[in-house]
Amino acid sequence: MRKYLLLLLSAIFAWSPAAFAAESDKLSSEEFLEVMRRPRGLETWGRMSGRIDHARSDGRKASAGVYLATLFAADRMMSQVIVDERQGYLIGQSFDDATSGTTVTPLHKNPGKDGDLLGDFGLRAEDLAMSFIYWDFVRELERETITFRTCRVFLLRKNDEYVRLSVNADYLFPMRVSWYKGGFDAKSTPYRTLEATKFKEVNNLWLVTRLQLEGPGWRTRVDFTEANAGHRSDLPENLFRSGLK
């Protein structure tokens, strides 16, 4: 049976969608999230490189190169992201612990020297491991359709921050994510929204190659122009890079 894989920044999920599609409507909210949070034991890797472009309503613009690599196992995922060859992070995600399963380790020696390059583009390192999908379940919201795909929508919470997570009901990958601070109701306005808008098939694995983020007064687009992926048997030696400027 054909396997599908989604690389959303640094999170890879492998599924047998045809088998799951018929069962998704039968799962409770908690059961659906449990399946989504615990990918199949298919060991895979992915790496992509491209560019981040950022624009603000006052006319300011910024761009930088980005490199992303991920090694995905049955119980954990390890990723590396490098921005502009100057700042980098190792991001670990365990699939066994919702609260302490994410680790972020800066690779650059002087984290404050150049500011926070990811933050300048509206990103956080934790986002790259999609740690928000492990936040506490609050409730399921009304379903919605995004680019002709039916999505189940979940409200999740960590401390005083909430995410509204729209998940493709058949393929179990996030189509849209919105972040809220302090509370959530029908009138709430997100301070950040992320959406996957372009995909590519590589070695029978699907990768997200374009992401769009926006917030009040700014917009960011991440385009991965080079993308590759595979299985443990063809793991490249230099998947994780060493050395920054």
C-alpha positions in Angstrom: 0.0 0.0 0.0 1.3 3.4 -0.9 2.7 5.5 2.0 2.3 9.2 2.3 4.7 11.5 4.2 4.3 15.1 5.0 7.2 17.3 5.9 5.8 20.4 7.6 8.9 22.3 8.3 10.6 19.6 10.5 7.7 17.2 11.4 7.3 14.1 9.2 4.2 12.0 9.4 3.8 8.7 7.6 0.4 7.2 7.0 -1.7 4.7 5.0 -4.4 7.2 4.1 -6.6 5.0 2.1 -7.1 2.6 5.0 -7.5 5.4 7.5 -10.0 7.6 5.5 -12.9 5.1 6.0 -12.3 5.0 9.8 -11.7 8.7 10.6 -15.3 9.7 11.2 -15.7 6.8 13.7 -13.0 8.2 16.0 -13.7 10.4 18.9 -11.8 13.7 19.2 -9.3 12.2 21.6 -8.8 9.1 19.5 -8.3 11.1 16.3 -5.6 13.3 18.0 -3.9 10.2 19.4 -3.5 8.7 16.0 -2.3 11.9 14.5 0.3 12.4 17.3 1.7 9.0 17.1 3.0 8.4 13.5 3.6 4.9 12.1 6.9 3.2 12.7 8.2 3.9 9.2 11.7 5.3 9.6 12.3 8.2 7.2 14.4 11.3 6.6 13.9 14.5 4.7 15.9 17.6 3.9 15.0 20.8 2.2 16.6 24.1 1.4 15.2 27.4 0.2 14.3 30.9 1.2 12.3 32.8 3.7 10.8 36.1 2.5 9.2 38.5 5.0 7.3 41.8 4.4 5.7 44.3 6.8 2.9 46.8 6.2 5.3 49.7 6.7 7.4 48.6 3.7 10.2 46.8 5.5 11.4 43.5 3.9 13.8 40.8 4.8 15.0 37.5 3.3 17.3 34.7 4.3 18.2 31.2 3.2 16.9 28.3 5.2 18.0 24.6 5.5 15.9 22.0 7.2 16.8 18.3 7.9 14.8 15.7 9.8 15.4 12.2 10.9 12.2 10.4 11.9 11.9 7.2 13.9 9.0 5.3 15.5 9.2 7.1 18.8 11.0 10.3 18.2 12.1 12.9 15.7 15.3 15.0 15.5 15.5 18.0 13.3 18.0 20.7 12.4 17.1 24.1 11.0 19.7 26.7 9.9 18.8 30.3 9.0 21.1 32.4 6.8 24.0 30.1 7.8 24.3 32.2 11.0 21.8 30.7 13.4 20.7 27.1 13.9 18.8 24.8 16.2 18.5 21.1 17.0 14.9 20.3 17.7 13.9 17.0 19.4 10.4 15.7 19.7 9.4 12.6 21.6 6.0 11.1 20.8 5.5 9.8 24.4 5.2 12.9 26.5 2.9 15.8 25.6 4.4 18.3 28.0 8.1 17.8 28.1 8.7 16.0 24.8 10.1 19.0 22.9 13.7 20.1 23.2 15.3 23.1 21.4 19.1 23.5 21.5 20.8 26.5 19.8 23.8 25.6 17.7 25.2 29.1 17.4 27.6 30.2 20.2 26.2 33.7 20.8 22.4 33.4 20.6 21.9 37.1 21.3 24.5 38.5 18.9 22.3 38.7 15.8 18.9 38.8 17.6 16.4 36.0 16.9 16.4 35.5 13.1 13.5 33.0 13.3 11.5 35.5 15.4 12.2 38.2 12.9 10.3 36.1 10.4 7.4 35.3 12.8 8.6 31.8 13.6 9.6 30.0 16.8 12.0 27.1 16.9 9.3 25.1 18.7 6.9 25.6 15.7 9.4 23.7 13.5 8.8 20.5 15.5 5.0 21.2 15.5 5.1 20.8 19.3 1.7 22.5 19.4 -0.1 19.3 18.3 0.8 17.9 21.7 -0.8 20.7 23.7 -3.8 19.8 25.9 -7.0 19.1 24.2 -9.8 21.6 25.0 -12.6 20.7 22.6 -13.4 19.9 18.9 -14.8 22.8 16.8 -17.0 22.8 13.8 -15.4 21.2 10.7 -14.3 23.3 7.8 -13.1 22.8 4.2 -9.7 24.1 3.1 -8.8 23.8 -0.6 -11.5 21.2 -1.1 -10.3 19.1 1.8 -12.5 18.3 4.8 -10.8 19.2 8.0 -11.5 18.3 11.6 -10.8 21.3 13.8 -9.4 21.2 17.4 -8.8 23.8 20.0 -5.6 23.0 22.1 -4.0 24.8 25.0 -0.7 25.3 26.7 -0.7 27.7 29.7 -2.4 30.9 28.4 -1.9 30.2 24.7 -4.3 28.4 22.4 -4.1 27.0 18.9 -6.9 26.3 16.5 -5.7 23.3 14.5 -7.3 22.3 11.2 -6.3 18.7 10.3 -7.1 17.0 7.0 -9.6 14.3 8.0 -8.2 11.7 5.5 -4.5 12.3 5.5 -4.0 13.5 9.1 -1.8 16.5 8.4 -2.4 20.1 9.6 -3.7 22.3 6.8 -3.9 25.5 8.9 -2.8 26.5 12.4 -3.8 29.7 14.2 -2.3 30.9 17.6 -4.2 33.0 20.2 -3.1 34.5 23.5 -5.1 34.7 26.7 -8.3 33.0 25.5 -10.3 31.9 22.6 -13.9 32.4 21.4 -15.7 33.0 18.1 -14.6 36.7 18.1 -10.9 36.0 18.8 -8.3 37.2 16.4 -5.1 35.1 15.9 -1.8 36.7 16.3 -0.2 34.2 13.9 -1.6 31.9 11.2 0.3 29.2 9.3 -0.9 27.4 6.2 0.7 24.7 4.0 0.0 25.8 0.3 2.3 23.8 -1.9 3.4 20.1 -2.0 5.8 17.9 -3.8 6.2 14.1 -4.1 9.7 12.7 -3.7 10.3 8.9 -3.6 6.6 8.3 -3.0 6.8 10.7 0.0 4.9 13.9 0.1 6.6 17.1 1.3 5.3 20.6 2.0 7.4 22.9 -0.1 5.6 26.2 0.6 4.4 27.7 3.9 2.6 31.0 4.4 2.5 32.7 7.7 0.9 36.0 8.6 0.0 38.2 11.6 -1.1 41.8 12.1 1.0 43.9 9.8 3.3 41.2 8.5 3.5 38.2 6.1 6.1 35.5 5.6 6.5 32.9 2.9 8.8 29.9 3.1 9.7 28.4 -0.3 11.8 25.2 -0.4 13.2 25.0 -3.9 15.3 21.9 -3.2 13.7 18.9 -1.5 14.6 15.3 -1.0 13.5 12.4 1.3 13.9 8.7 1.7 14.1 5.8 4.1 16.7 4.7 6.6 18.4 2.4 4.0 19.5 5.5 2.0 20.2 7.9 4.8 22.7 10.6 3.7 25.9 11.0 5.8 25.6 14.8 5.9 22.0 15.1 6.8 22.8 17.3 9.8 25.3 20.0 9.0 28.1 21.2 11.2 29.5 24.7 11.4 27.9 28.1 11.1 29.4 31.5 10.1 
